Amino acid sequence: MSAGAAREAIHYVLKVDIGGFMGFFAGLAGKQPPDSHVWILDGDAPAFIGAEEPLYVHGPLWRIHLVGPSWPGGQ
């Protein structure tokens, strides 16, 4: 929800494709990187909404989401 109006985001799934000989053995050894998920708000000015992806090799999945400002006194 943005400024009281419901909006739909586009969900992208990013897949790493290790091709050839190395890709074959990466799949056998269970070393294929996990898919990354990214959400973008579509429109005249596209905006990043969130992501779920590893930030470094063999790292855990991180969830990144935008948080709106919190004004003192509810302004």
PDB file of N, CA, C and O in Angstrom:
ATOM      1  N   MET A   1       0.852  -1.155   0.000  1.00  0.00           N
ATOM      2  CA  MET A   1       0.000   0.000   0.000  1.00  0.00           C
ATOM      3  C   MET A   1       0.907   1.229   0.000  1.00  0.00           C
ATOM      4  O   MET A   1       1.832   1.323   0.807  1.00  0.00           O
ATOM      5  N   SER A   2       0.647   2.147  -0.883  1.00  0.00           N
ATOM      6  CA  SER A   2       1.445   3.354  -1.020  1.00  0.00           C
ATOM      7  C   SER A   2       0.544   4.573  -0.922  1.00  0.00           C
ATOM      8  O   SER A   2      -0.335   4.762  -1.763  1.00  0.00           O
ATOM      9  N   ALA A   3       0.750   5.401   0.091  1.00  0.00           N
ATOM     10  CA  ALA A   3      -0.052   6.611   0.308  1.00  0.00           C
ATOM     11  C   ALA A   3      -1.544   6.287   0.332  1.00  0.00           C
ATOM     12  O   ALA A   3      -2.357   7.058  -0.177  1.00  0.00           O
ATOM     13  N   GLY A   4      -1.901   5.152   0.919  1.00  0.00           N
ATOM     14  CA  GLY A   4      -3.296   4.780   1.036  1.00  0.00           C
ATOM     15  C   GLY A   4      -3.888   4.123  -0.197  1.00  0.00           C
ATOM     16  O   GLY A   4      -5.058   3.739  -0.183  1.00  0.00           O
ATOM     17  N   ALA A   5      -3.109   3.983  -1.268  1.00  0.00           N
ATOM     18  CA  ALA A   5      -3.600   3.363  -2.503  1.00  0.00           C
ATOM     19  C   ALA A   5      -2.871   2.039  -2.734  1.00  0.00           C
ATOM     20  O   ALA A   5      -1.646   1.973  -2.635  1.00  0.00           O
ATOM     21  N   ALA A   6      -3.629   0.991  -3.042  1.00  0.00           N
ATOM     22  CA  ALA A   6      -3.024  -0.316  -3.316  1.00  0.00           C
ATOM     23  C   ALA A   6      -2.332  -0.284  -4.672  1.00  0.00           C
ATOM     24  O   ALA A   6      -2.888   0.222  -5.647  1.00  0.00           O
ATOM     25  N   ARG A   7      -1.123  -0.825  -4.732  1.00  0.00           N
ATOM     26  CA  ARG A   7      -0.363  -0.895  -5.981  1.00  0.00           C
ATOM     27  C   ARG A   7       0.192  -2.303  -6.115  1.00  0.00           C
ATOM     28  O   ARG A   7       0.427  -2.974  -5.110  1.00  0.00           O
ATOM     29  N   GLU A   8       0.403  -2.757  -7.340  1.00  0.00           N
ATOM     30  CA  GLU A   8       0.975  -4.077  -7.575  1.00  0.00           C
ATOM     31  C   GLU A   8       2.428  -3.938  -7.998  1.00  0.00           C
ATOM     32  O   GLU A   8       2.785  -3.063  -8.788  1.00  0.00           O
ATOM     33  N   ALA A   9       3.251  -4.814  -7.459  1.00  0.00           N
ATOM     34  CA  ALA A   9       4.665  -4.837  -7.815  1.00  0.00           C
ATOM     35  C   ALA A   9       4.925  -6.003  -8.768  1.00  0.00           C
ATOM     36  O   ALA A   9       4.199  -6.997  -8.763  1.00  0.00           O
ATOM     37  N   ILE A  10       5.954  -5.869  -9.573  1.00  0.00           N
ATOM     38  CA  ILE A  10       6.375  -6.944 -10.470  1.00  0.00           C
ATOM     39  C   ILE A  10       7.409  -7.783  -9.730  1.00  0.00           C
ATOM     40  O   ILE A  10       8.362  -7.248  -9.165  1.00  0.00           O
ATOM     41  N   HIS A  11       7.218  -9.091  -9.736  1.00  0.00           N
ATOM     42  CA  HIS A  11       8.122 -10.015  -9.058  1.00  0.00           C
ATOM     43  C   HIS A  11       9.047 -10.637 -10.099  1.00  0.00           C
ATOM     44  O   HIS A  11       8.592 -11.334 -11.006  1.00  0.00           O
ATOM     45  N   TYR A  12      10.339 -10.382  -9.965  1.00  0.00           N
ATOM     46  CA  TYR A  12      11.340 -10.962 -10.855  1.00  0.00           C
ATOM     47  C   TYR A  12      12.064 -12.077 -10.116  1.00  0.00           C
ATOM     48  O   TYR A  12      12.410 -11.925  -8.944  1.00  0.00           O
ATOM     49  N   VAL A  13      12.294 -13.189 -10.790  1.00  0.00           N
ATOM     50  CA  VAL A  13      13.091 -14.284 -10.251  1.00  0.00           C
ATOM     51  C   VAL A  13      14.358 -14.356 -11.093  1.00  0.00           C
ATOM     52  O   VAL A  13      14.304 -14.608 -12.297  1.00  0.00           O
ATOM     53  N   LEU A  14      15.502 -14.130 -10.443  1.00  0.00           N
ATOM     54  CA  LEU A  14      16.794 -14.135 -11.130  1.00  0.00           C
ATOM     55  C   LEU A  14      17.467 -15.471 -10.879  1.00  0.00           C
ATOM     56  O   LEU A  14      17.716 -15.853  -9.735  1.00  0.00           O
ATOM     57  N   LYS A  15      17.754 -16.169 -11.956  1.00  0.00           N
ATOM     58  CA  LYS A  15      18.376 -17.487 -11.860  1.00  0.00           C
ATOM     59  C   LYS A  15      19.786 -17.415 -12.434  1.00  0.00           C
ATOM     60  O   LYS A  15      20.002 -16.859 -13.511  1.00  0.00           O
ATOM     61  N   VAL A  16      20.735 -17.979 -11.707  1.00  0.00           N
ATOM     62  CA  VAL A  16      22.113 -18.051 -12.185  1.00  0.00           C
ATOM     63  C   VAL A  16      22.250 -19.315 -13.021  1.00  0.00           C
ATOM     64  O   VAL A  16      21.922 -20.409 -12.562  1.00  0.00           O
ATOM     65  N   ASP A  17      22.732 -19.161 -14.238  1.00  0.00           N
ATOM     66  CA  ASP A  17      22.912 -20.308 -15.131  1.00  0.00           C
ATOM     67  C   ASP A  17      24.405 -20.532 -15.339  1.00  0.00           C
ATOM     68  O   ASP A  17      25.058 -19.817 -16.099  1.00  0.00           O
ATOM     69  N   ILE A  18      24.929 -21.539 -14.649  1.00  0.00           N
ATOM     70  CA  ILE A  18      26.331 -21.914 -14.847  1.00  0.00           C
ATOM     71  C   ILE A  18      26.325 -22.964 -15.936  1.00  0.00           C
ATOM     72  O   ILE A  18      25.869 -24.089 -15.726  1.00  0.00           O
ATOM     73  N   GLY A  19      26.822 -22.601 -17.080  1.00  0.00           N
ATOM     74  CA  GLY A  19      26.740 -23.489 -18.230  1.00  0.00           C
ATOM     75  C   GLY A  19      27.922 -24.423 -18.362  1.00  0.00           C
ATOM     76  O   GLY A  19      28.932 -24.301 -17.669  1.00  0.00           O
ATOM     77  N   GLY A  20      27.761 -25.343 -19.262  1.00  0.00           N
ATOM     78  CA  GLY A  20      28.845 -26.239 -19.655  1.00  0.00           C
ATOM     79  C   GLY A  20      29.259 -27.222 -18.583  1.00  0.00           C
ATOM     80  O   GLY A  20      28.461 -27.658 -17.754  1.00  0.00           O
ATOM     81  N   PHE A  21      30.524 -27.551 -18.630  1.00  0.00           N
ATOM     82  CA  PHE A  21      31.141 -28.551 -17.766  1.00  0.00           C
ATOM     83  C   PHE A  21      31.002 -28.175 -16.287  1.00  0.00           C
ATOM     84  O   PHE A  21      30.641 -29.015 -15.462  1.00  0.00           O
ATOM     85  N   MET A  22      31.287 -26.915 -15.956  1.00  0.00           N
ATOM     86  CA  MET A  22      31.230 -26.471 -14.562  1.00  0.00           C
ATOM     87  C   MET A  22      29.787 -26.495 -14.037  1.00  0.00           C
ATOM     88  O   MET A  22      29.554 -26.838 -12.878  1.00  0.00           O
ATOM     89  N   GLY A  23      28.834 -26.137 -14.877  1.00  0.00           N
ATOM     90  CA  GLY A  23      27.432 -26.157 -14.466  1.00  0.00           C
ATOM     91  C   GLY A  23      26.949 -27.559 -14.153  1.00  0.00           C
ATOM     92  O   GLY A  23      26.176 -27.767 -13.217  1.00  0.00           O
ATOM     93  N   PHE A  24      27.405 -28.513 -14.936  1.00  0.00           N
ATOM     94  CA  PHE A  24      27.034 -29.907 -14.709  1.00  0.00           C
ATOM     95  C   PHE A  24      27.506 -30.367 -13.333  1.00  0.00           C
ATOM     96  O   PHE A  24      26.736 -30.955 -12.574  1.00  0.00           O
ATOM     97  N   PHE A  25      28.756 -30.102 -13.016  1.00  0.00           N
ATOM     98  CA  PHE A  25      29.305 -30.544 -11.739  1.00  0.00           C
ATOM     99  C   PHE A  25      28.799 -29.706 -10.563  1.00  0.00           C
ATOM    100  O   PHE A  25      28.712 -30.208  -9.443  1.00  0.00           O
ATOM    101  N   ALA A  26      28.469 -28.448 -10.804  1.00  0.00           N
ATOM    102  CA  ALA A  26      27.888 -27.620  -9.740  1.00  0.00           C
ATOM    103  C   ALA A  26      26.537 -28.194  -9.326  1.00  0.00           C
ATOM    104  O   ALA A  26      26.209 -28.214  -8.140  1.00  0.00           O
ATOM    105  N   GLY A  27      25.755 -28.657 -10.291  1.00  0.00           N
ATOM    106  CA  GLY A  27      24.469 -29.273  -9.987  1.00  0.00           C
ATOM    107  C   GLY A  27      24.615 -30.576  -9.226  1.00  0.00           C
ATOM    108  O   GLY A  27      23.853 -30.848  -8.299  1.00  0.00           O
ATOM    109  N   LEU A  28      25.594 -31.385  -9.616  1.00  0.00           N
ATOM    110  CA  LEU A  28      25.830 -32.656  -8.927  1.00  0.00           C
ATOM    111  C   LEU A  28      26.294 -32.442  -7.491  1.00  0.00           C
ATOM    112  O   LEU A  28      25.903 -33.180  -6.587  1.00  0.00           O
ATOM    113  N   ALA A  29      27.131 -31.429  -7.289  1.00  0.00           N
ATOM    114  CA  ALA A  29      27.694 -31.187  -5.959  1.00  0.00           C
ATOM    115  C   ALA A  29      26.763 -30.344  -5.084  1.00  0.00           C
ATOM    116  O   ALA A  29      27.076 -30.094  -3.920  1.00  0.00           O
ATOM    117  N   GLY A  30      25.626 -29.903  -5.627  1.00  0.00           N
ATOM    118  CA  GLY A  30      24.711 -29.079  -4.856  1.00  0.00           C
ATOM    119  C   GLY A  30      25.231 -27.673  -4.636  1.00  0.00           C
ATOM    120  O   GLY A  30      24.900 -27.039  -3.634  1.00  0.00           O
ATOM    121  N   LYS A  31      26.041 -27.178  -5.561  1.00  0.00           N
ATOM    122  CA  LYS A  31      26.653 -25.855  -5.421  1.00  0.00           C
ATOM    123  C   LYS A  31      26.009 -24.801  -6.322  1.00  0.00           C
ATOM    124  O   LYS A  31      26.564 -23.715  -6.488  1.00  0.00           O
ATOM    125  N   GLN A  32      24.852 -25.103  -6.902  1.00  0.00           N
ATOM    126  CA  GLN A  32      24.142 -24.103  -7.709  1.00  0.00           C
ATOM    127  C   GLN A  32      23.676 -22.988  -6.779  1.00  0.00           C
ATOM    128  O   GLN A  32      23.093 -23.279  -5.734  1.00  0.00           O
ATOM    129  N   PRO A  33      23.910 -21.727  -7.121  1.00  0.00           N
ATOM    130  CA  PRO A  33      23.422 -20.634  -6.269  1.00  0.00           C
ATOM    131  C   PRO A  33      21.897 -20.594  -6.259  1.00  0.00           C
ATOM    132  O   PRO A  33      21.260 -20.934  -7.256  1.00  0.00           O
ATOM    133  N   PRO A  34      21.305 -20.178  -5.130  1.00  0.00           N
ATOM    134  CA  PRO A  34      19.839 -20.105  -5.061  1.00  0.00           C
ATOM    135  C   PRO A  34      19.313 -18.970  -5.929  1.00  0.00           C
ATOM    136  O   PRO A  34      20.045 -18.042  -6.273  1.00  0.00           O
ATOM    137  N   ASP A  35      18.038 -19.059  -6.275  1.00  0.00           N
ATOM    138  CA  ASP A  35      17.402 -17.994  -7.044  1.00  0.00           C
ATOM    139  C   ASP A  35      17.309 -16.725  -6.197  1.00  0.00           C
ATOM    140  O   ASP A  35      17.187 -16.784  -4.973  1.00  0.00           O
ATOM    141  N   SER A  36      17.368 -15.586  -6.869  1.00  0.00           N
ATOM    142  CA  SER A  36      17.167 -14.293  -6.216  1.00  0.00           C
ATOM    143  C   SER A  36      15.786 -13.783  -6.596  1.00  0.00           C
ATOM    144  O   SER A  36      15.361 -13.943  -7.740  1.00  0.00           O
ATOM    145  N   HIS A  37      15.088 -13.177  -5.661  1.00  0.00           N
ATOM    146  CA  HIS A  37      13.756 -12.623  -5.899  1.00  0.00           C
ATOM    147  C   HIS A  37      13.808 -11.117  -5.667  1.00  0.00           C
ATOM    148  O   HIS A  37      14.304 -10.655  -4.640  1.00  0.00           O
ATOM    149  N   VAL A  38      13.290 -10.355  -6.636  1.00  0.00           N
ATOM    150  CA  VAL A  38      13.282  -8.901  -6.546  1.00  0.00           C
ATOM    151  C   VAL A  38      11.896  -8.401  -6.909  1.00  0.00           C
ATOM    152  O   VAL A  38      11.294  -8.889  -7.866  1.00  0.00           O
ATOM    153  N   TRP A  39      11.374  -7.424  -6.151  1.00  0.00           N
ATOM    154  CA  TRP A  39      10.074  -6.817  -6.417  1.00  0.00           C
ATOM    155  C   TRP A  39      10.281  -5.350  -6.769  1.00  0.00           C
ATOM    156  O   TRP A  39      10.937  -4.607  -6.039  1.00  0.00           O
ATOM    157  N   ILE A  40       9.706  -4.943  -7.911  1.00  0.00           N
ATOM    158  CA  ILE A  40       9.816  -3.576  -8.411  1.00  0.00           C
ATOM    159  C   ILE A  40       8.411  -3.033  -8.630  1.00  0.00           C
ATOM    160  O   ILE A  40       7.559  -3.705  -9.211  1.00  0.00           O
ATOM    161  N   LEU A  41       8.179  -1.820  -8.164  1.00  0.00           N
ATOM    162  CA  LEU A  41       6.908  -1.142  -8.387  1.00  0.00           C
ATOM    163  C   LEU A  41       6.941  -0.539  -9.784  1.00  0.00           C
ATOM    164  O   LEU A  41       7.820   0.262 -10.101  1.00  0.00           O
ATOM    165  N   ASP A  42       5.983  -0.926 -10.615  1.00  0.00           N
ATOM    166  CA  ASP A  42       5.947  -0.469 -12.003  1.00  0.00           C
ATOM    167  C   ASP A  42       5.261   0.890 -12.082  1.00  0.00           C
ATOM    168  O   ASP A  42       4.520   1.278 -11.179  1.00  0.00           O
ATOM    169  N   GLY A  43       5.515   1.599 -13.164  1.00  0.00           N
ATOM    170  CA  GLY A  43       4.854   2.889 -13.375  1.00  0.00           C
ATOM    171  C   GLY A  43       5.776   3.866 -14.079  1.00  0.00           C
ATOM    172  O   GLY A  43       6.790   3.472 -14.655  1.00  0.00           O
ATOM    173  N   ASP A  44       5.421   5.143 -14.031  1.00  0.00           N
ATOM    174  CA  ASP A  44       6.235   6.174 -14.673  1.00  0.00           C
ATOM    175  C   ASP A  44       7.625   6.266 -14.041  1.00  0.00           C
ATOM    176  O   ASP A  44       8.608   6.541 -14.729  1.00  0.00           O
ATOM    177  N   ALA A  45       7.699   6.040 -12.755  1.00  0.00           N
ATOM    178  CA  ALA A  45       8.975   6.062 -12.039  1.00  0.00           C
ATOM    179  C   ALA A  45       9.103   4.748 -11.271  1.00  0.00           C
ATOM    180  O   ALA A  45       8.712   4.689 -10.105  1.00  0.00           O
ATOM    181  N   PRO A  46       9.639   3.687 -11.891  1.00  0.00           N
ATOM    182  CA  PRO A  46       9.770   2.401 -11.204  1.00  0.00           C
ATOM    183  C   PRO A  46      10.575   2.549  -9.916  1.00  0.00           C
ATOM    184  O   PRO A  46      11.512   3.344  -9.847  1.00  0.00           O
ATOM    185  N   ALA A  47      10.204   1.781  -8.906  1.00  0.00           N
ATOM    186  CA  ALA A  47      10.868   1.879  -7.608  1.00  0.00           C
ATOM    187  C   ALA A  47      11.137   0.489  -7.044  1.00  0.00           C
ATOM    188  O   ALA A  47      10.343  -0.434  -7.224  1.00  0.00           O
ATOM    189  N   PHE A  48      12.261   0.355  -6.364  1.00  0.00           N
ATOM    190  CA  PHE A  48      12.628  -0.878  -5.680  1.00  0.00           C
ATOM    191  C   PHE A  48      11.725  -1.052  -4.465  1.00  0.00           C
ATOM    192  O   PHE A  48      11.554  -0.121  -3.678  1.00  0.00           O
ATOM    193  N   ILE A  49      11.148  -2.241  -4.311  1.00  0.00           N
ATOM    194  CA  ILE A  49      10.283  -2.539  -3.174  1.00  0.00           C
ATOM    195  C   ILE A  49      10.972  -3.487  -2.196  1.00  0.00           C
ATOM    196  O   ILE A  49      10.932  -3.269  -0.985  1.00  0.00           O
ATOM    197  N   GLY A  50      11.601  -4.535  -2.717  1.00  0.00           N
ATOM    198  CA  GLY A  50      12.252  -5.487  -1.827  1.00  0.00           C
ATOM    199  C   GLY A  50      13.014  -6.532  -2.603  1.00  0.00           C
ATOM    200  O   GLY A  50      12.902  -6.637  -3.825  1.00  0.00           O
ATOM    201  N   ALA A  51      13.798  -7.309  -1.862  1.00  0.00           N
ATOM    202  CA  ALA A  51      14.587  -8.379  -2.479  1.00  0.00           C
ATOM    203  C   ALA A  51      14.816  -9.481  -1.454  1.00  0.00           C
ATOM    204  O   ALA A  51      14.799  -9.251  -0.245  1.00  0.00           O
ATOM    205  N   GLU A  52      15.028 -10.672  -1.970  1.00  0.00           N
ATOM    206  CA  GLU A  52      15.425 -11.816  -1.148  1.00  0.00           C
ATOM    207  C   GLU A  52      16.501 -12.539  -1.939  1.00  0.00           C
ATOM    208  O   GLU A  52      16.216 -13.194  -2.941  1.00  0.00           O
ATOM    209  N   GLU A  53      17.747 -12.415  -1.478  1.00  0.00           N
ATOM    210  CA  GLU A  53      18.870 -12.972  -2.226  1.00  0.00           C
ATOM    211  C   GLU A  53      20.100 -13.066  -1.344  1.00  0.00           C
ATOM    212  O   GLU A  53      20.196 -12.363  -0.338  1.00  0.00           O
ATOM    213  N   PRO A  54      21.056 -13.939  -1.712  1.00  0.00           N
ATOM    214  CA  PRO A  54      22.325 -13.956  -0.981  1.00  0.00           C
ATOM    215  C   PRO A  54      23.150 -12.737  -1.411  1.00  0.00           C
ATOM    216  O   PRO A  54      23.166 -12.381  -2.589  1.00  0.00           O
ATOM    217  N   LEU A  55      23.822 -12.111  -0.471  1.00  0.00           N
ATOM    218  CA  LEU A  55      24.613 -10.927  -0.797  1.00  0.00           C
ATOM    219  C   LEU A  55      26.073 -11.255  -1.085  1.00  0.00           C
ATOM    220  O   LEU A  55      26.823 -10.394  -1.546  1.00  0.00           O
ATOM    221  N   TYR A  56      26.478 -12.484  -0.819  1.00  0.00           N
ATOM    222  CA  TYR A  56      27.837 -12.904  -1.128  1.00  0.00           C
ATOM    223  C   TYR A  56      27.839 -14.414  -1.346  1.00  0.00           C
ATOM    224  O   TYR A  56      26.880 -15.100  -0.990  1.00  0.00           O
ATOM    225  N   VAL A  57      28.906 -14.921  -1.925  1.00  0.00           N
ATOM    226  CA  VAL A  57      29.011 -16.342  -2.277  1.00  0.00           C
ATOM    227  C   VAL A  57      28.867 -17.210  -1.024  1.00  0.00           C
ATOM    228  O   VAL A  57      29.538 -16.973  -0.020  1.00  0.00           O
ATOM    229  N   HIS A  58      28.005 -18.195  -1.088  1.00  0.00           N
ATOM    230  CA  HIS A  58      27.718 -19.147  -0.003  1.00  0.00           C
ATOM    231  C   HIS A  58      27.108 -18.453   1.217  1.00  0.00           C
ATOM    232  O   HIS A  58      27.102 -19.019   2.310  1.00  0.00           O
ATOM    233  N   GLY A  59      26.601 -17.248   1.040  1.00  0.00           N
ATOM    234  CA  GLY A  59      25.982 -16.525   2.152  1.00  0.00           C
ATOM    235  C   GLY A  59      24.524 -16.907   2.314  1.00  0.00           C
ATOM    236  O   GLY A  59      23.948 -17.548   1.435  1.00  0.00           O
ATOM    237  N   PRO A  60      23.920 -16.521   3.429  1.00  0.00           N
ATOM    238  CA  PRO A  60      22.504 -16.804   3.659  1.00  0.00           C
ATOM    239  C   PRO A  60      21.631 -15.899   2.798  1.00  0.00           C
ATOM    240  O   PRO A  60      22.102 -14.897   2.259  1.00  0.00           O
ATOM    241  N   LEU A  61      20.364 -16.257   2.673  1.00  0.00           N
ATOM    242  CA  LEU A  61      19.421 -15.397   1.961  1.00  0.00           C
ATOM    243  C   LEU A  61      19.089 -14.208   2.853  1.00  0.00           C
ATOM    244  O   LEU A  61      18.761 -14.376   4.028  1.00  0.00           O
ATOM    245  N   TRP A  62      19.174 -13.018   2.294  1.00  0.00           N
ATOM    246  CA  TRP A  62      18.834 -11.795   3.018  1.00  0.00           C
ATOM    247  C   TRP A  62      17.535 -11.256   2.460  1.00  0.00           C
ATOM    248  O   TRP A  62      17.316 -11.283   1.249  1.00  0.00           O
ATOM    249  N   ARG A  63      16.676 -10.770   3.331  1.00  0.00           N
ATOM    250  CA  ARG A  63      15.436 -10.116   2.912  1.00  0.00           C
ATOM    251  C   ARG A  63      15.602  -8.624   3.137  1.00  0.00           C
ATOM    252  O   ARG A  63      15.894  -8.173   4.245  1.00  0.00           O
ATOM    253  N   ILE A  64      15.410  -7.872   2.070  1.00  0.00           N
ATOM    254  CA  ILE A  64      15.562  -6.422   2.120  1.00  0.00           C
ATOM    255  C   ILE A  64      14.231  -5.809   1.707  1.00  0.00           C
ATOM    256  O   ILE A  64      13.731  -6.088   0.617  1.00  0.00           O
ATOM    257  N   HIS A  65      13.655  -4.978   2.568  1.00  0.00           N
ATOM    258  CA  HIS A  65      12.380  -4.329   2.279  1.00  0.00           C
ATOM    259  C   HIS A  65      12.477  -2.859   2.643  1.00  0.00           C
ATOM    260  O   HIS A  65      13.184  -2.487   3.580  1.00  0.00           O
ATOM    261  N   LEU A  66      11.774  -2.036   1.908  1.00  0.00           N
ATOM    262  CA  LEU A  66      11.728  -0.623   2.232  1.00  0.00           C
ATOM    263  C   LEU A  66      10.834  -0.388   3.438  1.00  0.00           C
ATOM    264  O   LEU A  66       9.832  -1.077   3.628  1.00  0.00           O
ATOM    265  N   VAL A  67      11.203   0.581   4.239  1.00  0.00           N
ATOM    266  CA  VAL A  67      10.401   0.966   5.389  1.00  0.00           C
ATOM    267  C   VAL A  67      10.182   2.468   5.283  1.00  0.00           C
ATOM    268  O   VAL A  67      11.132   3.229   5.100  1.00  0.00           O
ATOM    269  N   GLY A  68       8.943   2.886   5.395  1.00  0.00           N
ATOM    270  CA  GLY A  68       8.628   4.308   5.317  1.00  0.00           C
ATOM    271  C   GLY A  68       9.097   5.055   6.556  1.00  0.00           C
ATOM    272  O   GLY A  68       9.318   4.446   7.603  1.00  0.00           O
ATOM    273  N   PRO A  69       9.250   6.361   6.447  1.00  0.00           N
ATOM    274  CA  PRO A  69       9.688   7.142   7.611  1.00  0.00           C
ATOM    275  C   PRO A  69       8.608   7.163   8.683  1.00  0.00           C
ATOM    276  O   PRO A  69       7.415   7.093   8.387  1.00  0.00           O
ATOM    277  N   SER A  70       9.040   7.259   9.907  1.00  0.00           N
ATOM    278  CA  SER A  70       8.137   7.356  11.044  1.00  0.00           C
ATOM    279  C   SER A  70       8.340   8.747  11.658  1.00  0.00           C
ATOM    280  O   SER A  70       9.380   9.021  12.258  1.00  0.00           O
ATOM    281  N   TRP A  71       7.351   9.608  11.506  1.00  0.00           N
ATOM    282  CA  TRP A  71       7.476  10.982  11.970  1.00  0.00           C
ATOM    283  C   TRP A  71       7.011  11.102  13.411  1.00  0.00           C
ATOM    284  O   TRP A  71       6.015  10.485  13.788  1.00  0.00           O
ATOM    285  N   PRO A  72       7.711  11.883  14.225  1.00  0.00           N
ATOM    286  CA  PRO A  72       7.258  12.093  15.602  1.00  0.00           C
ATOM    287  C   PRO A  72       5.891  12.785  15.609  1.00  0.00           C
ATOM    288  O   PRO A  72       5.655  13.697  14.816  1.00  0.00           O
ATOM    289  N   GLY A  73       5.026  12.372  16.465  1.00  0.00           N
ATOM    290  CA  GLY A  73       3.700  12.980  16.562  1.00  0.00           C
ATOM    291  C   GLY A  73       2.740  12.523  15.482  1.00  0.00           C
ATOM    292  O   GLY A  73       1.654  13.090  15.359  1.00  0.00           O
ATOM    293  N   GLY A  74       3.102  11.506  14.686  1.00  0.00           N
ATOM    294  CA  GLY A  74       2.210  10.956  13.672  1.00  0.00           C
ATOM    295  C   GLY A  74       1.992  11.861  12.474  1.00  0.00           C
ATOM    296  O   GLY A  74       0.953  11.768  11.821  1.00  0.00           O
ATOM    297  N   GLN A  75       2.935  12.729  12.167  1.00  0.00           N
ATOM    298  CA  GLN A  75       2.775  13.675  11.033  1.00  0.00           C
ATOM    299  C   GLN A  75       3.086  13.002   9.744  1.00  0.00           C
ATOM    300  O   GLN A  75       3.010  13.628   8.687  1.00  0.00           O
TER     301      GLN A  75
END
